[in-house]
Amino acid sequence: MHNKSIGGKVLRYAALCLFFIILIGPLLWQLTLAFKGKGDDIYAVPPYVFPKDPTFDNFIEAFTRIPVLSYFKNSLIVAAISVCGNVVGSTLAGYALARLKFYGKKIVILVIFSAMLIPAETLLISQFIIVKTIGLQNSLLGAALPGLCSAMNVLLMMNAFSGIPLELEEAAKVDGANLWQRFFNICVPQVKGTMTVVVIFAFVGAWNDFLWPLIILGDDSVYTLTVGLNRLKNQFVSDPRLIAAGTVIALVPIVIFFLIFQRYFFRGVESGGIKG
């Protein structure tokens, strides 16, 4: 029995290591590729990870070729709009679906679930027509509009609000609190952890989005960072080192953002799991 338990642990750790390599391998390769200089053979067989000719020139050239700071600002604006829209919209919608009684509530929940099953690519044409019709084509607001309130975030908030005991609201109602007072003073403080999860999901989704900004943004001055980095590729030749440096530049804000909110993120995931 003892040998079987040791063998089981070995298999579990081996599986974890394998999945870790599969998940972290491409990221590690991009990171090391960004620091490889002209003296490194990036097509060597077998490939090597650590640079033999390390350099920061790839990052300097990326900042020289494209206006990284301008693209960074545009991405930050789009991400901020998306975060605000998702926090406000999903919180209000989640509260209504979890705590209020109204006609057609089950149908609304079914529609939200259905929206999660539809591939986003199938909606691009209709989204483009709508955004163009209201005059938001080639604008940062138009780039942020489709992700303004995610169905996943609405369900997360609905689950979080559902875990709050009804007695808390009933006691506040007896004390004379109206709907908005119960919402802001009783319910919202209970779901701050889940709201942080929504903030992170919204930020990462908006920051990493490439296809929709590529379609809706036609002017270089309003390019987001993910779209602008595409300019690092020339028509006839491209340097993988330079492209890797660009991807690392785009990754840094996400890492910083997650490190700032990671404590609240895991707390929110844990509380959401317990309440669910």
Contacts in CASP RR format, 6 or more apart in sequence:
PFRMAT RR
TARGET T0000
AUTHOR 0000-0000-0000
METHOD contacts of the structure
MODEL  1
MHNKSIGGKVLRYAALCLFFIILIGPLLWQLTLAFKGKGDDIYAVPPYVF
PKDPTFDNFIEAFTRIPVLSYFKNSLIVAAISVCGNVVGSTLAGYALARL
KFYGKKIVILVIFSAMLIPAETLLISQFIIVKTIGLQNSLLGAALPGLCS
AMNVLLMMNAFSGIPLELEEAAKVDGANLWQRFFNICVPQVKGTMTVVVI
FAFVGAWNDFLWPLIILGDDSVYTLTVGLNRLKNQFVSDPRLIAAGTVIA
LVPIVIFFLIFQRYFFRGVESGGIKG
28 49 0 8 1.000
29 49 0 8 1.000
30 244 0 8 1.000
30 247 0 8 1.000
30 248 0 8 1.000
31 244 0 8 1.000
31 248 0 8 1.000
32 49 0 8 1.000
32 50 0 8 1.000
32 51 0 8 1.000
33 42 0 8 1.000
33 240 0 8 1.000
33 241 0 8 1.000
33 244 0 8 1.000
34 58 0 8 1.000
34 59 0 8 1.000
34 241 0 8 1.000
34 244 0 8 1.000
34 245 0 8 1.000
34 246 0 8 1.000
34 247 0 8 1.000
34 248 0 8 1.000
35 51 0 8 1.000
35 54 0 8 1.000
35 55 0 8 1.000
35 56 0 8 1.000
35 58 0 8 1.000
36 42 0 8 1.000
36 51 0 8 1.000
36 52 0 8 1.000
36 53 0 8 1.000
36 54 0 8 1.000
36 55 0 8 1.000
36 58 0 8 1.000
36 241 0 8 1.000
37 51 0 8 1.000
37 53 0 8 1.000
37 54 0 8 1.000
37 55 0 8 1.000
37 57 0 8 1.000
37 58 0 8 1.000
37 241 0 8 1.000
38 53 0 8 1.000
39 52 0 8 1.000
39 53 0 8 1.000
40 51 0 8 1.000
40 52 0 8 1.000
40 53 0 8 1.000
42 240 0 8 1.000
42 241 0 8 1.000
58 239 0 8 1.000
58 241 0 8 1.000
58 242 0 8 1.000
58 244 0 8 1.000
58 245 0 8 1.000
59 245 0 8 1.000
59 246 0 8 1.000
59 248 0 8 1.000
59 249 0 8 1.000
61 242 0 8 1.000
61 245 0 8 1.000
62 68 0 8 1.000
62 232 0 8 1.000
62 242 0 8 1.000
62 245 0 8 1.000
62 246 0 8 1.000
62 249 0 8 1.000
63 69 0 8 1.000
65 231 0 8 1.000
65 232 0 8 1.000
65 242 0 8 1.000
66 228 0 8 1.000
66 229 0 8 1.000
66 231 0 8 1.000
66 232 0 8 1.000
68 225 0 8 1.000
68 249 0 8 1.000
70 221 0 8 1.000
71 223 0 8 1.000
71 224 0 8 1.000
71 225 0 8 1.000
71 227 0 8 1.000
71 228 0 8 1.000
71 229 0 8 1.000
72 225 0 8 1.000
72 253 0 8 1.000
74 140 0 8 1.000
74 222 0 8 1.000
74 223 0 8 1.000
74 224 0 8 1.000
74 225 0 8 1.000
75 206 0 8 1.000
75 207 0 8 1.000
75 224 0 8 1.000
75 225 0 8 1.000
75 226 0 8 1.000
75 253 0 8 1.000
76 253 0 8 1.000
77 140 0 8 1.000
77 144 0 8 1.000
78 140 0 8 1.000
78 143 0 8 1.000
78 144 0 8 1.000
78 206 0 8 1.000
78 207 0 8 1.000
78 209 0 8 1.000
78 213 0 8 1.000
78 224 0 8 1.000
79 144 0 8 1.000
79 202 0 8 1.000
79 203 0 8 1.000
79 206 0 8 1.000
79 207 0 8 1.000
81 140 0 8 1.000
81 141 0 8 1.000
81 144 0 8 1.000
81 148 0 8 1.000
81 206 0 8 1.000
82 144 0 8 1.000
82 147 0 8 1.000
82 148 0 8 1.000
82 202 0 8 1.000
82 203 0 8 1.000
82 205 0 8 1.000
82 206 0 8 1.000
83 199 0 8 1.000
83 202 0 8 1.000
83 203 0 8 1.000
83 206 0 8 1.000
85 148 0 8 1.000
85 149 0 8 1.000
85 202 0 8 1.000
86 147 0 8 1.000
86 148 0 8 1.000
86 149 0 8 1.000
86 150 0 8 1.000
86 153 0 8 1.000
86 198 0 8 1.000
86 199 0 8 1.000
86 201 0 8 1.000
86 202 0 8 1.000
87 195 0 8 1.000
87 198 0 8 1.000
87 199 0 8 1.000
87 202 0 8 1.000
89 148 0 8 1.000
89 149 0 8 1.000
89 154 0 8 1.000
90 149 0 8 1.000
90 150 0 8 1.000
90 153 0 8 1.000
90 154 0 8 1.000
90 156 0 8 1.000
90 157 0 8 1.000
90 198 0 8 1.000
91 157 0 8 1.000
91 188 0 8 1.000
91 191 0 8 1.000
91 195 0 8 1.000
91 198 0 8 1.000
93 149 0 8 1.000
93 154 0 8 1.000
93 157 0 8 1.000
93 158 0 8 1.000
94 154 0 8 1.000
94 155 0 8 1.000
94 157 0 8 1.000
94 158 0 8 1.000
94 161 0 8 1.000
95 157 0 8 1.000
95 161 0 8 1.000
95 183 0 8 1.000
95 187 0 8 1.000
96 102 0 8 1.000
97 105 0 8 1.000
97 108 0 8 1.000
97 109 0 8 1.000
97 112 0 8 1.000
97 154 0 8 1.000
97 158 0 8 1.000
97 161 0 8 1.000
98 157 0 8 1.000
98 158 0 8 1.000
98 159 0 8 1.000
98 160 0 8 1.000
98 161 0 8 1.000
98 162 0 8 1.000
98 163 0 8 1.000
99 161 0 8 1.000
99 164 0 8 1.000
99 169 0 8 1.000
99 187 0 8 1.000
109 158 0 8 1.000
112 151 0 8 1.000
112 154 0 8 1.000
112 155 0 8 1.000
113 151 0 8 1.000
113 155 0 8 1.000
115 151 0 8 1.000
116 151 0 8 1.000
116 152 0 8 1.000
116 155 0 8 1.000
121 211 0 8 1.000
123 146 0 8 1.000
124 211 0 8 1.000
124 212 0 8 1.000
124 215 0 8 1.000
127 146 0 8 1.000
127 212 0 8 1.000
128 137 0 8 1.000
128 215 0 8 1.000
128 216 0 8 1.000
131 137 0 8 1.000
131 142 0 8 1.000
131 145 0 8 1.000
131 146 0 8 1.000
131 216 0 8 1.000
136 142 0 8 1.000
136 145 0 8 1.000
137 216 0 8 1.000
138 216 0 8 1.000
138 217 0 8 1.000
138 218 0 8 1.000
138 219 0 8 1.000
138 222 0 8 1.000
139 222 0 8 1.000
140 222 0 8 1.000
142 216 0 8 1.000
143 209 0 8 1.000
143 212 0 8 1.000
143 213 0 8 1.000
143 216 0 8 1.000
143 217 0 8 1.000
143 222 0 8 1.000
143 224 0 8 1.000
144 206 0 8 1.000
146 212 0 8 1.000
147 202 0 8 1.000
147 206 0 8 1.000
150 201 0 8 1.000
150 202 0 8 1.000
152 201 0 8 1.000
153 198 0 8 1.000
153 201 0 8 1.000
153 202 0 8 1.000
156 194 0 8 1.000
156 197 0 8 1.000
156 198 0 8 1.000
156 272 0 8 1.000
157 191 0 8 1.000
157 194 0 8 1.000
157 195 0 8 1.000
157 198 0 8 1.000
159 194 0 8 1.000
159 272 0 8 1.000
159 275 0 8 1.000
159 276 0 8 1.000
160 190 0 8 1.000
160 191 0 8 1.000
160 193 0 8 1.000
160 194 0 8 1.000
160 271 0 8 1.000
160 272 0 8 1.000
160 275 0 8 1.000
161 187 0 8 1.000
161 191 0 8 1.000
162 275 0 8 1.000
162 276 0 8 1.000
163 275 0 8 1.000
163 276 0 8 1.000
164 186 0 8 1.000
164 187 0 8 1.000
164 190 0 8 1.000
164 191 0 8 1.000
164 275 0 8 1.000
168 186 0 8 1.000
168 187 0 8 1.000
168 190 0 8 1.000
169 182 0 8 1.000
169 186 0 8 1.000
169 187 0 8 1.000
172 181 0 8 1.000
172 182 0 8 1.000
172 185 0 8 1.000
172 186 0 8 1.000
173 182 0 8 1.000
177 185 0 8 1.000
177 186 0 8 1.000
188 195 0 8 1.000
192 264 0 8 1.000
193 264 0 8 1.000
193 265 0 8 1.000
193 267 0 8 1.000
193 268 0 8 1.000
193 271 0 8 1.000
194 268 0 8 1.000
194 271 0 8 1.000
194 272 0 8 1.000
196 261 0 8 1.000
196 264 0 8 1.000
196 265 0 8 1.000
196 267 0 8 1.000
196 268 0 8 1.000
197 265 0 8 1.000
197 268 0 8 1.000
197 269 0 8 1.000
199 261 0 8 1.000
200 257 0 8 1.000
200 258 0 8 1.000
200 261 0 8 1.000
200 265 0 8 1.000
203 254 0 8 1.000
203 257 0 8 1.000
204 254 0 8 1.000
204 257 0 8 1.000
204 258 0 8 1.000
207 225 0 8 1.000
207 226 0 8 1.000
207 250 0 8 1.000
207 253 0 8 1.000
207 254 0 8 1.000
208 226 0 8 1.000
208 254 0 8 1.000
209 224 0 8 1.000
209 226 0 8 1.000
210 226 0 8 1.000
210 227 0 8 1.000
213 223 0 8 1.000
213 224 0 8 1.000
213 226 0 8 1.000
213 227 0 8 1.000
214 227 0 8 1.000
214 230 0 8 1.000
217 223 0 8 1.000
217 224 0 8 1.000
217 227 0 8 1.000
220 228 0 8 1.000
225 249 0 8 1.000
225 250 0 8 1.000
226 250 0 8 1.000
229 243 0 8 1.000
229 246 0 8 1.000
229 247 0 8 1.000
229 249 0 8 1.000
229 250 0 8 1.000
232 238 0 8 1.000
232 239 0 8 1.000
232 242 0 8 1.000
232 243 0 8 1.000
232 246 0 8 1.000
233 243 0 8 1.000
258 265 0 8 1.000
END
